[in-house]
């Protein structure tokens, strides 16, 4: 009877140790995911701030002029544009 009790206690200790180890692995995984998600949140907040700033700049005269020059090749009347073809 004592031997059966010792075997039962040993099995219980092994099961408890196995459970604790698995739970620790799961907690470590969740902590790592939490850190990664926090980094992603920070990056997205910075991106949001940049987009908000750009949204404010879109309606400025300087942005409209720059876009017209760079993307639409538009210039003021009587403005001379020099293109370097040496490259």
N, C-alpha and C positions, 0 to 999 in steps of 0.2 A: 504494500500500500504506500509506503514512504517513497519507494522508487517511482511509482506512478505519479505521485505528487511532484517529485523533482522534475520528471519529464514534462509534466504539464506546465510547471513554472518556467522551465527552459524554453519550451515552445512559445509561451506567452511573452517572454523577454525577447526572443528572436522576432516574433511578430511585431512587437512594439518598436523595436529598433528599425526594422524594415519600414514600418509606417512612418516613423519620424524622418528617416532618410528620404523617402519619397516625397514627403510634405516639404522638406527643406529644398529639394530640387525644384519643386513646383513654385515655392516662394521665390527662389532665386530667378526663375524664369519670368515670373510676374514682375519682379523688381526691375529686371533688365528691360522688359517691354515698357514699363512705366517710364524709365529713363529715356528710352528711344521716343516714346510718344511725347514726352515733355520737350525734347529737342525739336520734334516736328511742330509742336504747337508754337514754340518760340520762333522758328523759321517762318511759319505761316503768319504770325503776328507782324514780323518785320516786313514780310511781303505785302500784307494788308496796309501797313503804314506807307510803304513805297507807292502802292497803287492809289491810296488816298491823296498823296502828294501829287502824283501824276495827274489824277483827276482834276485837281485844282489848277494845275499848270496847263491843261488841255485848252482851256478857254482863254489863255493869255495870248496877247498879240505876238509875242516872241515865239511861242510854240507854233502858232499858225503860220507865221512867216518861215520858220525853220522847216516845217513840214512841206510847205509849198516849194521851197527851194530844193530840198533834198529828194523828195519823193515824186514831185510833179514837174520838176525842172522849170519852175516859174520864177520870173525875175521882174524887177521894176522896169517900167519903160525907160529907154535910153540908158540902161545899165549895161556895162560891158562885162562879159564873163570870159575869163581866160581859162582854157583847158590845157593842161600839161600833157602832151602826147609822148613825151620822152620816156615814160615808164613803160 
